[in-house]
Structure formats: structure tokens, C-alpha cells
């Protein structure tokens, strides 16, 4: 490994908030500091839901400017990661054509139904390894093609959100591999666009740029931005720019015998592989094959994770009661568990809107006791998430044909210590939790790789282990949880039968 001290900026846009993180590398260990944080709220305009790209780019620049208050000189590099699937169009003159649509926009559901009528989901999965979900880029682009809402000439390019930010930072139009892999448009074996598929959905291949691998330097900060912010010309790096891909980079383990959960608004649970798994069981159980650092495949399941708690919290605030997440956790800890369950993957929970009522209706619909108090609702959610992790682990082990020794949980969700312990209880496996800033750490370490400071994924993970020692949770009450798991499976089966 290298020995050059470096200061690097990781700009991490999540689906509900964003932050700029300063990473300080001393040649052996990394420290990170949160230097700018901001909200990321969708904007409804008419009957459409959008991201406010201009505001987010302004926040990105504020984060670069904030660096001066924390360190001298200019950062050695900047890299951006975001959530998956969403995109914007840039024309030949470099102008943004409209604000990007939000993945929860209502147009996507109709588009998915129409496309799957002519392109069966089993065929689509065999080609791309991506689970057909309404928000996937392929369905969004199909909706664009059907509606013809944009005038797209031959010089227009489609850029995913991190690529879009990187373009307006550097002027370089390119598409990073891990973010492209979320689209449902990539051949997962070739690691390139499936151009035949593009033709079948009437999307011109000229919209797409070349794919670059994470850890690639992609130009320098535009002169006008450097002058505006009074910084030097800074290299821009294409990190593992899908936020989950960056989070998986930072898993503190040198052994591959584990499952991971990147836990935030979404809980992404899976394993890291050399090649995709494209069989019928993987499709039927809801697993998707996305790209990772060093051309790895992240076979994972998208689970609506802390979104359910976030939406409960938002609803209660609208009703006049503000609760912190720490307070919510303590309320649930005091509540008796294993009394009621929901399936966090059920589409009924996808859209924003009165989540407490949706949870109650789900429980009533499945013949369960209905949680009434806030504490009961919160406990229902965390118990259900732990059960969903158990169910997903069982499926992963069947797909791999082997048992996994442990579960690594990374991301902001590890601050919910109750959820970490319940996951250990439900799965019967030790849970290794940390780092909390997994995405930003992975982002920064891929920048360090671009600078030649580390050479391999194993070296990166050794740095993470040395720099951010994780916590460990051992399973408790295993027999009680095994019995309760059978009840959970009966509940979610009832829902699927009645739907």
C-alpha cells in the first residue's frame, strides 16, 4: 500500500438525504468526517415526481466549499455516489433536459405492465439478471419512449445520477459500471449494454456512453467551478458510484463466507460473487445481480428497510408528534416482540403515504392482531425486517449450496442496535455491524485506489478493519425465533394468497 497522506471528498446522495464526507488517508488508516449534510426531498410537479437536480448540484458545490473550513489546500480528488436506476438527459450542448424523474413516479408501474406483456419477466431476468421492479431504468425509459415527452437528438446522452453529477463537475460524459448495472439494460456476463434489448424497447443505443470501471479518474473540476469556489483544479474519480456498491467495498472481512446487508432506507441483502446467478430460483425469490468493484457481482435482494420506519416517523410528525429514531428504538425495545408481522417486500409499502395505517391494514388483512400504539407498530416493523433477513438468508444458502457463517451489516441502519440483535436472533448467525459510514468509506477508498494507494479489494477491506473496528452481536433465544419464523411465513403466504 502507498504512504502518501491524502484528503479526498466523498459526496453521497441518498434517497432521503445527502452528505459530503472528508476522508483523511495517512497511508495506512482512514478517518472520515461529515462536513456538509442536506435533505434530498422529491418534488411533485403536476402529476409527476422529480428530483431537484439543480438544488442537489448546489449542495454538492457547498460541500466542496465546506472543505476549506476543515483542511488546508484543495482535496486530492472528489467522487460522487447515489441511489440506483434514476437518470437525466444531457443534449449535445451540455444542457440538462428537464429534471430527472423520481423512481417512485407513478408512470413506472404502467410501463412495467405493458413491457412485460411483450417481454416476459423470465426472459428479461435471464438476459440481465435484474429483478423486474417498477422503478428499474428499463421501465422508466420505456415510459419515456411511449410518451415521447422528451425530444432526444443523436447528440443527447442518458446519464445516471452519479454520472450526471460527475459530468457537470468535469465535462466528461461516461457511465460507471456499478450504477449501470442497476438499470436492467446490462448484460451481466459481458458487463456491457445489451444492445439487442435496447432495440426491443425502442430506445436508441446512441443514448448510452462507454462504461468505465470504478476507481477510474474521469477528468478534473471544471475551471469555472474551481474559480467560483476558489479551489484548485481537482481530479474527479468514478468511484463505485452506486451507493450500495460503495458500501459493499467497505465490508470489513477478508473471508467470503458471509452475507451482507447494506441497511438504510432500503436494506440490500446478498453476497459477492464472481459471476451472476441467473436461474429460475434466483428470479422467483427476488434476487438481482448488480455490479461491484473489481468486476464483481453483487447478488442481492432489495428489501424496503428503514423506509417503513421513516414513513411512520414522517406521518407522526404531520400529526404533531416528533420522535427521534433513538426514541423509537427504545420504545420498541420495551415492547413484547413476535406478535405481528408484515412482509417488507410487499408493494403496498412502496409509495409514500400514511404508513401506520398501511401496516394496520396488512395485519388485519392477514388475520393477525392489529398493532395500535406507536411502540407496537415500530416493534412490528423491526421484527418483520429481522424475519425477512432470515428468509432471504435461507434462500441465498440454497442458491449457493452452502451455509454462510455470519452476516455483515453496514450503513446507517447499524445505529438501530435492536435491529442488529434481532437479526442475529432470527438468523441464528453472528452479526458483525459496521462501519456506519460504509458508503462514504467505500467511495473514498476507491479514490485511494485511483491514486495508487491501494491495489486490491482485499487491501481496502484490511484498511477498513484496521480503521473502523466493528461491533458483534451473538444470537439469542434461537428456539423461540425459529418457532416464530414459521408463523411469519404463514402470515406472508396468507397475504400473497388473498392479494
C-alpha positions in Angstrom: 0.0 0.0 0.0 1.0 3.6 -0.5 2.2 6.1 2.1 1.1 9.4 0.7 -1.3 11.4 3.0 -4.4 12.4 1.1 -7.6 14.3 1.7 -10.5 13.1 -0.5 -14.1 14.2 -0.7 -16.9 11.6 -1.0 -20.3 13.1 -2.0 -23.0 10.6 -1.0 -26.5 11.3 -2.3 -29.1 9.0 -0.6 -32.8 8.7 -1.4 -33.8 11.0 1.5 -30.6 12.9 2.4 -27.1 13.7 1.2 -23.7 14.5 2.8 -20.2 15.4 1.9 -17.6 13.4 3.8 -13.9 14.3 4.1 -11.7 11.2 4.1 -8.2 11.6 5.6 -5.8 8.9 4.5 -2.4 8.6 6.2 -1.0 5.8 4.1 -2.3 3.0 6.4 -5.6 4.1 8.1 -8.6 6.2 7.1 -10.7 8.6 9.2 -13.9 10.3 7.9 -15.6 13.5 8.9 -19.0 14.7 8.0 -18.5 18.3 6.7 -21.8 19.1 5.0 -25.3 17.5 5.2 -28.6 18.3 3.5 -32.0 17.0 2.8 -33.0 15.3 -0.5 -36.7 15.7 -0.9 -38.6 14.8 -4.1 -40.7 17.5 -5.8 -44.1 16.8 -7.1 -44.8 18.9 -10.2 -48.3 18.4 -11.6 -48.8 14.6 -11.6 -45.1 13.8 -11.8 -42.5 13.2 -9.1 -39.0 14.6 -9.7 -35.6 15.0 -8.1 -34.5 18.7 -7.7 -31.1 18.2 -9.6 -30.3 21.9 -9.6 -30.6 22.2 -5.8 -28.6 19.0 -5.3 -25.8 20.2 -7.5 -25.8 23.4 -5.4 -25.5 21.3 -2.3 -22.6 19.4 -3.9 -20.8 22.7 -4.5 -21.5 23.8 -0.9 -19.8 20.6 0.2 -16.7 21.3 -1.8 -16.6 24.8 -0.4 -17.1 23.5 3.2 -13.7 21.6 2.8 -11.9 24.9 3.4 -13.2 25.1 6.9 -11.8 21.6 7.7 -8.4 21.3 5.9 -5.9 23.4 4.0 -5.3 23.4 0.3 -7.6 21.5 -2.0 -8.7 17.9 -1.8 -6.8 15.3 -3.8 -10.0 14.2 -5.6 -13.8 14.1 -5.5 -16.2 11.3 -6.2 -20.0 11.0 -6.2 -22.2 8.1 -5.4 -26.0 8.0 -5.4 -29.0 5.6 -5.3 -29.6 3.5 -8.4 -31.8 3.5 -11.5 -32.6 7.2 -12.0 -31.1 9.3 -14.7 -31.1 12.6 -16.7 -30.7 13.6 -20.3 -27.9 15.9 -21.5 -28.0 17.3 -25.0 -25.1 17.9 -27.3 -24.6 21.4 -25.9 -24.3 20.1 -22.4 -27.8 21.3 -21.3 -29.9 19.2 -18.9 -33.2 18.3 -20.5 -35.7 18.5 -17.6 -35.4 17.5 -14.0 -34.8 13.7 -13.6 -37.9 11.6 -12.6 -38.0 10.1 -9.2 -38.1 6.3 -9.2 -41.4 6.3 -7.2 -43.2 8.2 -10.0 -46.5 6.6 -10.9 -45.7 6.2 -14.6 -43.4 3.3 -14.0 -46.0 0.8 -12.9 -48.0 1.0 -16.1 -44.8 0.9 -18.2 -43.7 -2.3 -16.5 -47.0 -4.0 -17.0 -47.0 -3.0 -20.7 -43.4 -4.1 -21.4 -43.7 -7.4 -19.6 -46.7 -8.3 -21.7 -44.4 -8.5 -24.7 -41.1 -9.3 -23.0 -41.7 -11.9 -20.3 -40.0 -11.4 -16.9 -38.3 -14.8 -17.1 -36.7 -13.8 -20.4 -35.7 -10.4 -19.1 -34.2 -11.9 -16.0 -32.2 -14.4 -18.0 -30.8 -11.6 -20.1 -30.0 -9.0 -17.4 -30.0 -10.8 -14.1 -32.1 -7.9 -12.7 -35.4 -8.5 -10.9 -38.2 -6.7 -12.8 -39.3 -3.9 -10.4 -41.4 -1.0 -11.5 -38.7 1.6 -10.8 -35.9 -0.1 -12.9 -34.4 2.1 -15.6 -35.7 -0.1 -18.4 -39.3 0.6 -17.4 -38.6 4.3 -16.9 -37.1 4.5 -20.4 -39.9 2.5 -21.9 -42.3 5.0 -20.4 -40.3 7.9 -21.9 -40.3 6.2 -25.3 -44.1 5.6 -25.2 -44.9 9.1 -24.0 -42.3 10.9 -26.2 -42.1 13.6 -23.5 -38.5 14.5 -24.5 -37.0 15.4 -27.8 -33.8 13.4 -27.9 -31.4 14.0 -30.8 -28.4 11.9 -31.8 -26.1 14.0 -29.6 -28.2 13.5 -26.4 -26.8 11.1 -23.8 -28.6 9.5 -20.9 -26.5 9.7 -17.7 -27.3 8.0 -14.4 -27.5 10.3 -11.4 -23.8 10.0 -10.3 -22.6 10.2 -13.9 -24.8 13.3 -14.3 -23.2 15.0 -11.3 -19.7 13.9 -12.5 -20.4 15.3 -15.9 -21.4 18.7 -14.5 -18.3 18.6 -12.4 -15.8 17.6 -15.1 -17.4 17.8 -18.5 -16.7 14.1 -19.1 -19.7 12.0 -20.3 -19.3 8.4 -19.2 -21.2 5.7 -17.4 -19.8 3.9 -14.4 -20.3 0.1 -14.2 -21.9 -0.4 -10.8 -24.6 2.3 -11.4 -25.3 1.0 -15.0 -25.8 -2.5 -13.5 -28.9 -1.3 -11.7 -30.7 -0.4 -14.9 -32.0 -3.8 -16.2 -30.2 -2.9 -19.5 -26.8 -4.5 -19.0 -25.5 -8.0 -20.0 -24.2 -9.1 -16.6 -21.7 -11.6 -18.0 -20.2 -9.2 -20.6 -20.5 -6.2 -18.3 -21.8 -4.1 -21.2 -25.1 -2.8 -22.7 -27.5 -5.4 -24.1 -28.0 -3.5 -27.4 -30.5 -6.0 -28.7 -32.6 -5.4 -25.7 -32.4 -1.7 -26.2 -33.8 -2.2 -29.7 -36.7 -4.2 -28.4 -37.8 -1.4 -26.1 -37.3 1.2 -28.9 -34.5 3.0 -27.1 -31.6 4.1 -29.3 -28.2 2.8 -28.3 -26.7 6.2 -29.1 -28.2 7.5 -25.8 -25.6 5.4 -23.9 -21.9 6.2 -23.3 -19.0 3.9 -22.8 -18.8 2.1 -19.4 -15.9 2.7 -17.1 -14.9 0.7 -14.1 -14.9 2.0 -10.5 -11.6 3.6 -9.5 -11.1 5.4 -12.8 -10.0 9.0 -13.0 -12.5 10.9 -15.2 -11.3 14.4 -15.8 -10.8 17.4 -13.5 -13.1 20.0 -11.9 -14.4 22.5 -14.5 -12.4 25.7 -14.5 -15.5 27.9 -13.9 -16.5 25.8 -10.8 -12.9 26.0 -9.4 -12.9 29.7 -9.8 -16.4 30.1 -8.3 -15.4 28.0 -5.2 -11.8 29.4 -5.2 -10.2 26.0 -5.2 -7.6 24.4 -7.5 -8.3 22.1 -10.3 -9.3 18.8 -8.6 -9.3 15.3 -10.2 -12.8 13.8 -10.4 -13.0 10.0 -9.9 -15.6 7.5 -10.9 -15.9 5.6 -7.7 -18.2 2.5 -7.2 -20.9 5.1 -7.8 -24.0 3.0 -6.9 -24.2 3.7 -3.1 -24.7 0.0 -2.3 -21.6 -0.9 -4.4 -19.5 1.5 -2.4 -21.0 0.2 0.9 -20.1 -3.4 -0.1 -16.5 -2.2 -0.8 -16.1 -1.3 2.8 -17.2 -4.6 4.4 -14.5 -5.4 7.0 -13.9 -9.0 6.1 -11.2 -10.9 4.2 -13.3 -14.1 4.1 -16.1 -14.6 1.5 -18.2 -16.9 3.7 -20.8 -14.3 4.7 -23.9 -12.5 3.6 -24.1 -8.7 3.8 -26.9 -6.2 4.5 -26.4 -2.6 3.4 -29.0 -1.1 5.7 -30.6 2.2 5.2 -33.8 3.4 3.5 -33.5 0.2 1.6 -32.0 -3.0 3.0 -29.9 -4.7 0.3 -29.1 -8.2 1.4 -26.9 -10.5 -0.6 -23.4 -12.0 -1.4 -20.5 -11.0 -3.5 -19.8 -13.4 -6.5 -17.5 -13.7 -9.5 -20.4 -14.5 -11.9 -24.1 -13.8 -11.8 -26.7 -16.4 -10.8 -29.5 -16.3 -13.4 -31.6 -19.4 -12.6 -35.3 -19.7 -12.1 -35.0 -20.0 -8.3 -33.0 -16.7 -8.1 -35.6 -15.0 -10.2 -38.6 -16.4 -8.3 -37.1 -15.5 -4.9 -36.5 -11.9 -6.0 -32.7 -11.7 -6.3 -31.0 -9.3 -8.6 -27.4 -9.3 -10.0 -25.7 -5.9 -9.8 -22.1 -4.9 -10.4 -19.4 -4.4 -7.8 -15.8 -3.2 -7.6 -13.2 -5.3 -9.5 -16.0 -6.6 -11.8 -17.7 -8.5 -9.0 -21.3 -9.4 -9.0 -23.5 -8.3 -6.0 -26.3 -10.9 -6.0 -28.8 -9.3 -3.6 -32.4 -8.7 -2.8 -34.0 -5.2 -2.5 -35.9 -5.1 0.8 -37.9 -2.0 1.9 -35.8 -1.5 5.0 -35.9 1.5 7.3 -38.3 3.2 4.8 -41.2 1.8 6.8 -39.9 3.4 10.0 -39.0 6.6 8.2 -42.6 6.9 6.8 -44.1 6.2 10.2 -41.9 8.9 11.7 -43.0 11.3 8.9 -46.7 10.6 9.5 -46.4 11.1 13.2 -44.7 14.4 12.6 -47.5 15.5 10.3 -49.8 14.7 13.2 -47.8 16.8 15.6 -45.5 14.4 17.4 -41.8 14.4 16.7 -39.9 11.3 17.7 -36.2 10.7 17.2 -35.0 7.3 15.8 -33.3 6.7 19.2 -36.6 7.2 21.0 -38.4 4.9 18.5 -35.8 2.2 19.1 -36.2 2.5 22.9 -40.0 2.3 22.6 -39.7 -0.9 20.5 -37.2 -2.4 22.9 -39.6 -2.2 25.8 -42.4 -3.7 23.7 -43.1 -7.5 23.6 -41.9 -8.9 20.3 -43.0 -11.6 17.8 -46.7 -10.7 18.0 -47.4 -9.4 14.4 -45.6 -9.2 11.1 -45.7 -7.6 7.7 -43.8 -8.5 4.5 -41.4 -5.6 4.0 -41.2 -6.5 0.3 -45.0 -6.1 -0.3 -45.7 -3.4 -2.9 -48.3 -1.9 -0.7 -45.5 -0.3 1.3 -43.6 1.2 -1.7 -45.2 4.6 -2.2 -45.1 7.5 0.4 -48.2 7.9 2.5 -49.8 7.0 5.9 -47.5 4.0 6.7 -49.0 3.3 10.2 -52.5 2.7 8.6 -51.0 0.5 5.9 -49.3 -1.7 8.5 -52.5 -2.0 10.4 -54.5 -2.9 7.3 -51.9 -5.5 6.3 -52.2 -7.1 9.8 -56.0 -7.1 9.7 -56.0 -8.5 6.1 -53.8 -11.4 7.2 -55.9 -12.2 10.3 -53.4 -11.0 12.9 -53.8 -8.9 16.0 -53.6 -5.3 14.8 -50.8 -3.2 16.4 -52.3 0.0 17.8 -49.7 2.1 19.6 -46.6 3.6 18.1 -44.4 1.3 20.0 -46.3 -1.8 18.8 -46.1 -0.5 15.2 -42.3 0.1 15.5 -41.8 -3.4 17.0 -43.8 -4.9 14.2 -41.5 -3.4 11.6 -38.2 -4.4 13.3 -39.4 -7.9 14.0 -40.6 -8.2 10.4 -37.3 -6.9 9.0 -35.3 -9.5 11.0 -37.6 -12.2 9.7 -37.2 -11.1 6.2 -33.4 -11.2 6.6 -33.8 -14.8 7.9 -36.0 -15.7 4.9 -33.5 -14.1 2.5 -30.5 -15.8 4.1 -32.2 -19.2 3.7 -32.8 -18.5 0.0 -29.2 -17.4 -0.5 -27.8 -20.5 1.0 -30.0 -22.7 -1.2 -28.8 -20.8 -4.3 -25.1 -21.2 -3.2 -25.5 -24.7 -2.0 -23.7 -23.9 1.3 -24.2 -22.4 4.7 -22.8 -18.9 5.5 -21.0 -18.3 8.7 -22.0 -14.7 9.5 -23.9 -11.6 8.4 -22.2 -8.2 7.9 -24.4 -5.2 8.3 -23.1 -1.9 7.2 -24.6 1.6 6.9 -26.8 3.9 9.0 -29.1 1.0 10.0 -26.5 -0.4 12.4 -27.4 2.5 14.7 -30.6 0.6 15.4 -28.9 -1.8 17.8 -32.2 -3.6 18.4 -32.5 -4.5 14.7 -28.9 -5.8 14.7 -29.6 -8.1 17.7 -33.0 -9.2 16.3 -31.3 -10.1 13.0 -28.8 -12.3 14.9 -31.6 -13.9 16.8 -33.7 -14.6 13.7 -30.9 -15.9 11.5 -29.0 -17.8 14.3 -25.8 -16.2 13.0 -23.4 -13.7 14.5 -24.0 -10.2 13.1 -20.9 -8.0 12.5 -22.1 -4.4 12.4 -20.1 -1.6 10.9 -18.9 0.7 9.6 -21.8 3.1 9.8 -20.5 5.4 7.1 -19.9 2.4 4.8 -20.9 4.1 1.6 -18.7 7.1 2.1 -15.8 4.9 3.2 -16.1 2.7 0.1 -16.3 5.8 -2.0 -13.1 7.3 -0.5 -11.2 4.0 -0.7 -11.9 3.6 -4.4 -10.5 7.1 -4.8 -7.4 5.9 -2.9 -7.2 3.1 -5.4 -7.3 5.6 -8.3 -4.4 7.4 -6.6 -2.4 4.1 -6.4 -2.5 4.0 -2.6 -4.2 0.6 -2.5 -4.3 -2.1 -5.2 -6.9 -4.6 -4.4 -10.3 -5.1 -2.7 -8.7 -7.2 0.0 -6.3 -4.4 0.8 -9.2 -1.9 1.0 -11.0 -4.2 3.4 -8.0 -4.6 5.6 -7.8 -0.8 5.9 -11.4 -0.7 6.9 -10.9 -3.4 9.5 -7.9 -1.5 10.9 -9.6 1.9 10.8 -13.2 1.1 11.9 -13.5 -1.9 14.2 -17.0 -3.4 14.0 -19.4 -4.5 16.8 -20.5 -8.1 17.1 -24.0 -9.5 18.1 -24.4 -13.1 19.0 -27.7 -15.0 18.5 -30.1 -15.2 21.5 -33.4 -17.1 22.1 -32.9 -19.1 18.9 -35.6 -21.7 19.6 -38.2 -19.0 20.2 -37.3 -17.3 16.9 -37.3 -20.5 14.9 -40.8 -21.2 16.0 -41.9 -17.6 15.3 -40.4 -17.8 11.8 -42.9 -20.4 10.9 -45.7 -18.0 12.0 -44.1 -15.2 9.9 -44.1 -17.4 6.8 -47.7 -18.3 7.3 -48.6 -14.6 7.5 -46.9 -13.6 4.3 -48.3 -16.6 2.5 -51.8 -15.5 3.5 -51.2 -12.1 2.1 -50.0 -13.4 -1.3 -53.0 -15.8 -1.5 -55.5 -13.0 -0.8 -53.9 -10.3 -3.0 
